[in-house]
Amino acid sequence: MRTLKISTYLAADLETVKSYLMTPALLNYVVSGLMKFHPIEPNFFPSKWVEGKFSVKMFAFHFLPIGKQIVGIEFPQKSDHWVLRDNGSGSIAKTWDHLIFLESEGGVMESKTVDVYFAKFDKVVFYKKGTRKHSRSRGFRGGVLCNY
């Protein structure tokens, strides 16, 4: 399991930021250079996120199929923050727990934590002449998938 934490100050009011985060279109906008998500079940995204599970196909570079993912939208109750949670799973990310916290401080502080376990890529095992040489963990460092 790998964890990525990011905080960003946004010079906007809380309702504006919430309205953007509530749109499924933002999901594809954020990953637009690398990926595209196409809904499977239901076969369309709602205009605004609602609690529930959404099955999606993932495409690298918008055309190369790379697997399926469940986007699990939840709105946990927190007294001092507005929270959006994507508690998903799939063929690439075995578990994916993405929490977005918003708090108003003369603008909006957005903090996100992503805990992810890559089923196929979390361990890389090297073999030499049929014997196990060594293994190395892989994961996120500075927002980039890398060895460490």
N, C-alpha and C positions, 0 to 999 in steps of 0.2 A: 504494500500500500504506500502510495506517495502522496504528499500534501503540498499544495501550492497556496500561498496566501498573498493577496494583493489588496491594497487600499488606495482609493482615488478620491480626491476632492473635486466635486462638480459644482460649478458656479450656476446653480439652477435651484428652483424650489422643489420640495419633496414630491409634490403631486405630479409635476412634469416628469421627473425621473421615474417615478412609479409607473406612469402611463406608458413610457417607452419600454421599461422592463417587462410589462405585462403583455407585450406584443410578440407572438411567435416569429414575426418577420425579423426581429432583432437577432434571434438565434442564427439565421442564415446570413445576416449582415455581418455579424462578428466573425464568422468563419469563412466569409465569401472568397477569400484568396486561395484557400486550401480545400475547402469541403462544401458540400451541399447536403441538406437534410430534406428527404421527401417523405411525407406522411404515408403510413400504410393503414393503420387502424387507430382512429378513424381515418378515412382517406383524404382528409383535409385538416389543416390547422384551424382552430377557432380564431376569431378576430382578436380575442384576449385570452390569455391563459386561464384555465379553470383547473381546480384540483382533479387529478386523474392521471392515468397512464396513457402515453401516446407512443405507439410503435412507429419507428422511422427507419428508412433505408439511408445509409450514408454513402456518399460518393466523393472520392478524392478528385480534386480538380474538376468537379461538377459532372464527370462522366464515368469514372472508374469505380465500380461497385466495390466497397470494402467491408460491408457488413450491415448488421441491424443493431439498433439500440432502442431501449425503452427510455423515454423521457418521462420521469415520474414527478409531476408538479405537486407541490405541497405549499401551504402557507402556515407554518408554525406560528403559534401565538407567542409574542414576546412583548413585554410591557414597554420597554424603552426603545425598541427597534422595529422597523417593518422588515419582514423576512420572506424571501422567496427561496424555495429549496427544489432542486432537481435531484431526486434520489433515484437514479437510473441504473441500468445494467445492460449488457449486450455482448456481442461477439468480439469486439475489440477491447472495450473496457468492461471487465467482468463486474466491477462495482464502480459507481460514479456517484459521489455525493457532493453536490455543488450548492453551497449556501451563499446567498447574497443578503447582506444586512445594509439597511439604509438608516441613517440618522441625520436629523437636521441640525446644522451648526452654522447658521449664517450662509448656508449653501447646503450641499448634501455630501456627506461622507459615505462613500460606497466601499464596503469591505466584503471581500469574497474569500471563501475557503473552498478548495476543491480537494477531496480525498479520492484518489483513483487507484485502481488495481488493474493493470493491463494483463489480461489472461495469457496472451500469446507472447508478450514482450517483456514481462517483468523479470525473468531470468534468462540470461544468455549463457548457454553451456558450450564450451569449446572441447572438441575431441581431437586426440592425436593418435593415429594408428589404432583406432578402435577403443581406446581407453579414455576415461574422463581426465582431462588435463586440469581445468579449473572452471569456475563459474563466476560471473560478475552480475551484480544487480544493475538494473537500468531504471531510470525514473526521471522526474522533473527536477531541474535545477535552474533557477532563474527563468522559469517559464518555457524552457527548451528541453525536449527529450534528449537525454544524454547518458553516457556511462558514468558510474562512480563507484 
